[in-house]
């Protein structure tokens, strides 16, 4: 008769390793304390896990650290964490010395929180998924990328609620899911939004105070204009169907006199097709019929009443030192609802 050896014991929880890892990746300290077996926990949990309690970013947490190296399936972990959560109402987390990449992938797919000290931290309820060995270093960007700036301007002008899902942003602006994942990270890295989970959905929270958000964002916002081109155009070119931009747009919303030659905005992709409509760039203003601003993001996404959106217009002209333009910009910004 073959004897079955008992499962190998898991090393005792290395509290210093856990504490140091959380401090390293989140920049916050925790003080984990082991809960005695006699505590008010189901017998099943007390027998299979060492239980630690600590506070993390304002949440009471309970960490279940397996006592043996016996393989526990994600389904079993989910059951045990749910059982502990019902008993304590804390955020319950699996903490273990190692997990195979396949098991980690299955747990992430099922939104099961876990920490592998020194390797990976996945806490979906807190919007955290950090890989020590493979994660990119998240640094506050000097300026927002074009898509991130467009999303921020959309939120400031069009978003009625403070929170939104990436799926809703995709429907509104046409960006891909991958782009919006990057945008959410970029906005969070810039301390402009907070990301959190609601079930399987990631929520991007822009906060309630839009003017405060705009002021916080100013250092990382830049002009949407990549370059300007003077052009000649045939009468039926369709150029005037593009949104007004620059001083033409500012004149349309204030008492500023309109420039002699109209200024409009086009996305980079649209600029490459203008030649098909007979619109041609020229080297000098004297030769031109109009001016085209080539934008880093599509100006038509947020255009209003035949002109580019008011926030992007402000960003395109804020460095103009003409007193008349400065005064007109101030009047223009007062038309924004939350200004």
N, C-alpha and C positions, 0 to 999 in steps of 0.2 A: 504494500500500500504506500503510495507516494505522499509524503508530508508536504504541507503548504507552509512556507515561511511567512511570518507576519510582515506586513508592509514596512519598509525602511522608514525610520523616524526622520521627519524633517528637522533640520537644525532649529534651535530655539530662535524666535524672532530677534533679528539684529536691529534693535530700536535706533541705535546710532546711525546705521546705514539708511533706514527709512527716513529718519529725521533729516539727515544730511541731504538725501536725494530730493525730498520735497523742498527744502530750503534752496537747493541749487536750481531746480527747474521752475519754481514758482516764486522764489524770493520771499517766502513767508515761512515762519517757524511753526512747528507743531510740538506738542508734548504728549506722546502716546503713553497711555497707562494700561497695563494688562488687567482685564476684568477677571476676577476669580471664578472658578467653576461653580461656586455656590451662588453666584449672582442669578438674578431672575431671568435666565435664558433657557430655552428648550434643551433638554438633555442631549438631543442629537447634535446640536451646535457645540455644546460644551465638550462633547466627546471627540468630535472631528476637528475642531478648530481651537487655536488660541485666539482669544478675542481682545482687541485693543480698542480703546476709545480715545478720541482727541477732537479738537475743534480745528476746522480748516475753512478759511475765508468766511467766517461767521456761521458755518454749518456744523452741527454735531455729527460726528462721523463714528462709525463702528467698523473696524477692520477685522475680517475673518482670515486668520493665517493658518493654513492646514497643518495638522500635527504630524501627518505622514506624507510620503511622496506618492501615495497611491493616486492614480489618475482619477480626477474628478471631471465629469463632462460639463460643458457649458450649461446644459439643461439642469443638472444637479446644482451647480453654483447658483443659477437663477432662482431655483426653489429655495435654497438655503438663505440667500440674501433677502428674498421676499419675506421669509419666515422671521428673520432677525428684524427687518424693518417694521413688521407688524407689531413686534414686541416692544420696540424702542422708539419708533418714529424718527430714527437717525438715518443719515445717508450711509448705506452699508456697502462695503468695498471688499473685494477679494484682494489680499496681499500675499504674494508668494515669491519664492526665490527664483523660480523659472517657469516659463510657459513656452510651449512650442509655438512657432510662427503660425501653424495651422490652427491651433487652439485659440491664439490671440485673435486671429482673423474672424473665427466663429463667434467669439465673445463680443468683438466690436460690432459684428453684423447684428447681434441680438441686444446691443446697447447695455452690456453687462460691465459695470465699473470694476477696474482692477488697477493694481500698482505692482510692477515688478521693479523693486529698487535697483537703480543703476541702469535700467534698460528702458522701461516704458511706463507712462502714467496715462490712464484713460478714464476720465470722469465725465461722462456725457451730460449728467445733470448740472455740472458746472461749466460745460462748454469747453472741456480740456481734453486734448489728445496730443501728448508730448512724447516723442521718442528720443531718448538720450543719444542713441547711436546714429540715428538716421534723420532726425529732424533738422530743418534749416534753422539757422540762428535768426530769431525774430528781433529785428532792430527797428527803432522808430525811423521811418523814411524821412528824407529831407523834403520831398514833395510827393504828392499823390500821383499815381499813374492816371492816364486819361479816363479809363473806365471807372476807377474809384472816385474821381472828381465828378464825373457825370452822375454816378449813383448818389453821391452826397448832395449835389445840387437838386436832383430829383426829390430826395427826401425833404430838403428844406422848402421846396416850392409846392410839391404835389402830395406828399404823404400826410394823410389825415390822422393816422394813429402813430404812436411813437415806435411801435415794433412792426417788423415786416419779415416775411420769409424770402429766401433767395428765389423761390419759385415765382412769387409775386413780382419781384424785381425783374426776373427774366421775361415775364409776360409784358411788363410795362416798357422795358427798354430793349429787349431783344438780345441781351447778352447770354452766352452759354452758361450752363451750370458750373463748369470749370472756372470760367472767368469770374463768376460771382463768388465762388469759394475763395479765390485769390483776393477779390475786392474786400470781402468781409474780414479776412486776415489783415489786409493792409489798413483798413479803417480802424480795426481793433488795435493794431500795433501803434497807430497814431493817437490812441486814447480818445478817439472820436465816437466810438460806439462800444457797446458791450454785446457779446454773443452768448446766447443761452439756449437750452434745449426745452422743447415742449413736446413730450413724446418722442416721435422720430423726426420732428421738424427742428431745424435750427432757426432761431429767431435773432434778428439783428435789431438791437434797441438803440435808437438815435436820441432818446431822451425827450422830455417834454418842452424844454426851453430852446426854441430854434435860434433865437438871436444869440444865446450863449454858445450854442454849437457853432454857428457861423464865425463868431469871434475866436473860438478855440481853433477853428480850422484855418483861419487866415494865414498863419505862417507856412502851411504846407500846400496851400492853393497857389496855382500859377495861371498865367494867361492861357486861355484855350487856343490861342492863335499860334500855329506852328510857323507860318510865314504869310506874307501878303504878296499878291501879284496884281500888276496893272494889266488890264485886258482891253481888247477891242471886241465888239460883238455885233452881229447882224441884228436887225430889228426883231426877228422872230426867234432869237436864240433861246429864250426861256430863262435868261439870267435873272430877270426881275422877279421870277417866281421863287427864287431863293430868299431865305430870311434876311432882312436888313441887319447889318452889323455895324460895329464901330460908331463913328460920329453920325452916320445916317440913322441908326437905331436910336441913339441917344437924342437926336433932334426930334424923332417921331414921338418921344414920350416927355419931352421938356420944351422949354422956350429957346433952346439953343438953335441957331441958324443951321440949316442943312448944308452939307458940303456941296460943292459944285458937281462932283462926280459921286454917284451912288456907290456905297460899300455894302457888299453882301458876304455871307459866309457859306462855305462848302466843306463837307467832309473830305478827307484825303482821297477816298475811293471815288467820290463824285468829281473831284478835280481832274482825275485822270481821264474822265469821259467827256469833259467839257469840249474838247477839240472836235468831237463828233458833231457838235451843234454849232460849229463855226466860231466858237469863242477861242481867241488866240492871245497868249501873253505878249506883252510888248515891254521894252526895257525902260521906257520913260513915261512919267505921268502925263506929259504933254501929248503923247501919242494915244492915250487911253480914253476909253468911254466910261470905264468903271474900275472899281477895285474889288478883288476877291480875297477874302481872308480864308486861308486853308487851315481848318481846325483839327485839333488832336482827337476830338470826339465829334460825333455827328451833331451839328447844331440843330437839325430838324427834330431831334428827339424831344427837346424841351422848348422849342420855339413857341411864341405866343403872339397872336394877332399880327402875323407877318414879320416879326422881328425875333432875334435871338432872345433867350431867356434873360431876365434882368440881372441875375447873379453872375452869369458868365460874361455878360456885357460889362458889368462893373470890373471884373477881373481883367478884362481885355484893355481897359482904359485907366486903371487906377494909378499907373505910373506917369500919366500925362500931367505935366506941370502947368498947363494953360489954365489960368484962373477961371475962365468961362467954362471949361470942361469940368473942373473940380466942382464948381457950384452946380452945374447941371447934373453931375453924378450924385451929389448929395440930395438934390430934389428927386432924382430918379429912384434912389434907394428908399425914399420915404413912401414910395408907392407899393413897396413890398409889405404884405399884410402884417408880418410880425416885427417889422422894423421899429 
